[in-house]
Amino acid sequence: MNTLLSAPPLLPDVARLRPRQQMGIDCAVCGLPLGPSGRVLGEVRYRGLPFRLWMCAAGCETVPSAQGI
C-alpha cells in the first residue's frame, strides 16, 4: 500500500522573528500585518515559552519568506 506522508511545515526560527511576528500581530513568514484574518502556522517553544505563530490567510506563499529578518 502506498501512502503519502506530508512533511510538517518548516517553522521560522522564533529567535529571528520581530516581536510583532512573535505576538501574532504580523505574519511570521512575510512580516505583513495580519489584520482581522490569519491562520495558524504552527506552535513552537522558545526559551521554555509557548508561541503560536500566525501567517497570512491567503497569498503568503507567493511573498519571499522572512522579509527583513
C-alpha positions, 0 to 999 in steps of 0.5 A: 500500500502506498501512502503519502506522508506530508512533511510538517511545515518548516517553522521560522526560527522564533529567535529571528522573528520581530516581536510583532511576528512573535505576538501574532500581530504580523505574519511570521513568514512575510512580516505583513500585518495580519489584520482581522484574518490569519491562520495558524502556522504552527506552535513552537517553544522558545526559551521554555515559552509557548508561541503560536505563530500566525501567517497570512490567510491567503497569498503568503506563499507567493511573498519571499519568506522572512522579509527583513529578518 
